[in-house]
């Protein structure tokens, strides 16, 4: 076997750190886990761990994200909103410690996620925005099963119910009755929550500018489908920091027939991109199990950790407050806008 390249060696070390950290977090929990012990398990130095991850929390999020992305999905698609929400709830609950007989460490692995998110304002807002993105994806899938009705509020209520079940399952194993939770989620599909969508009133919203620019995006993966996606086709590409994820709905609603891609970027990619990957992977795994492929949202989600897609769209410097959008037609950028309201402006301009 030939000698590993530097990049291959770095990737190998990263995987060793992740595997060792998973063992450490599963056995000790996040708070009692030690970087020195993770390095020892990985047969690397403490410095090698920190060269791959800036801190223990970033490593914890990365472990949970890798776990979520590896978790297999067994399709049980529902053909009505009620059946699909029930299947979604069952997929969500299947991984929770619902009884007291879980002793393999897997339940403990994710037990500290919410306390860590809640402990720091730098993670609370991104997490809230990621959950809102998840509700949009779930709501759009429900709408494809029942065209004509907006279902995002039902999706928000379902995710609230399931998140509550998750927290109780971790704090009080055996308390949560999964059958009741599934039944509650099924009934949410039939409630009239007065769900409507109105474009935001932004007096100083940017105007979309017609342009004629080159569009050479890098290779990307759609997190919903878990497969490579070609970004060169016609549609709207929205570059969104983790504080601005809800803005993508403006593109979806203003251009209902267009292919919309949400490109997620962050000013703190080492810690917040793994958190984004985790939340999106958990949600999309359940979506793929609960909905037929024909009902999956047309919205695509791309994690742009290095900002390469953003740079191709004309945004070389990104932050968690970034909101920019471009419209692609004929393989070229034909419209662009930046700032709050950019998604709505570009989508309304049309192709």
Secondary structure, DSSP 8 states (H G I E B T S, - for coil): -----HHHHHHHHHHHHHHHHHHHHHHHHHHH--HHHHHHHHTS-HHHHHHH-SSHHHHHHHHHHHHHHH-------BSSHHHHHHHHHHHHHTTS--SS---SSHHHHTTTHHHHHHT-HHHHHHHHHHHHHHHHHHHHHHHHHSTTS--HHHHHHHHHHHHHHHHHHHHSTT---HHHHHHHHHHHTT------------TT----EEEEEE-----EEETTTTEEE-TTSSEEEEEEETT-GGGHHHHHHHTTTS-EEEEEE-SSHHHHHHHHHHHHHHHHHHHHHHB-GGGS-S-EEEE-TT-HHHHHTT--S--TT-EEEEEEETTEEEEEEESTTHHHHHHHH--
